[in-house]
Amino acid sequence: EDRQDECWRKIQDLERQLQKLGTERFEEVKRRIEENDREEKRKVEYQQFLDVVSQHKKLLELTVYNCDLAIRAIGIIEELVAEGCSAIKARYDKTNQELADLRLLVHQEYLGVFRRLYKTLGQLVYKKEKKLEEIDRNIRTTHIQLEFCIETFDPNAKKHSDSKKDLYKQRANIEEELQMLKDKMATALELFRPTEEALIQAGIEFVHPIEEVEEGNLQRRSKMVEYRAHMSKQEELKIAAEREEIKRAKQLMIAQGPRTPGKSGNRQIEYGQ
């Protein structure tokens, strides 16, 4: 009986151990199942992560490829734009140079036109000024003649007075024309100034029309002085020749002896003339 009780106690202990082991086994199985579930879940999540990373990697690689492609395209476009800009700049420089040459040619042609215009106006001004001087001399001469006629009660005083008035009218007209010519010269000179600056900037040497006009006036005055000097010399020679002729005539009369008073008086009067 004691042994039986002992056996029962052992059996009960073994049952309790077996129950405990069963519980532990159940817990272990449950834990392992949970661990397997977690592992599977981790594997799934990891696989999903790998898929996402792979997809993202592909997208990044595609982005890098697109960037490289964009960089190459930009480089090609930059070269194309640079070549286009170079071609445009070359064309612009060439066109600008052609325009500069054309402008310079136009300035040179305008210089010739301005020179002819300015010299013509200068000649007209010179002639008008000389005409004024001549009219002033005529006015002085007419004034003297008028005063002489008034003092001597000459009936030609009215004619000289009218002539003086006409001369003053002519002088006023000449002065008006002279001022108009000078205004035209000033306007032409003002319009020529850009051409003058362009020619000087281009290094083209030229004689300014103003200097040519002044030189022309000086030459004309010099010729007039020479002509007057020549005429004065011719007049002096003419006077000397007449004096010499009178002297020879007197000597011839002395050599021929006395004649009748009428003839001698007439001859003296003739020589006096």
Phi, psi and omega in degrees: 000317177297317180293325179293318178296321179297320179294318178297320179296319178294320178299318181295319178297318179296321177297318179297317178296318179296320178296319179295315178297322178297317179296316179297321179296319179297317179297319181294317178297316179299319180295317180293324177297316179297319178296320177297320178297316179296320180296316178297318179297320179296318179297319179296313179297319180296319178296318176298319178298315178299319179297314179298316179297318179297316178297317178295322178299315179299319179295319178295317178298320177296320178296316178299317179298315179297322178295314177300317179296319178295320178298316178295319179295319178297319177299316179296316179295321178297317177298317180298316180295319179297316178297318178297317179296319178298317179296318179295318179296316178299317179295319179296314179299317180296314179297319179297319178294318178297318178295321178296316177298319180294318178297319179296318178297318178296320178297319179294318177295320179294328175301315178297316179297315180295322179299313179297316180297313185292321179293321177297314178297321178297319178296318179296318178298317179299315180295319179295320178295319176295323177297320177298316178300317179297317179296320178298319177296317179296323178296316179296317179297315180296323179295318178297315179298321179296315179296321178296317179295322179294317181293326183262007180055041180282132179293348178282003181298322179297320179295317179293325178295314178296321179297322178296318178297317178298321179296321178294323176296315178300319180296320179295318178296317179296318178298319179296315178296321179296317179295321178298318178295320178294322177296319177297321178296317180295318178295315179298321179294321178294319178291334181280342186302315176301321178295319179299315180296320180295318180293320178295318179296326179282354179079021180269122180275138179204154177273125183292137179304331177299316178295322179295319179296315179297319179295320178297318178297319178297319179296317179296318178296320179297318178296320178296320178296315179297318180296316179295320178297319179295316179296320178297320178294318178297321178295318177298317178297321179296316179297316179298320179295320178295318178299318179295321179295318178297319180297316180294323178297319178296317178298321179294321179295318179296319182292327181282342179091176182290147176237186180296149181300323182295314181291319180297318179295320178295322181292321178296321179295322182295317179292325178298324177295000000 
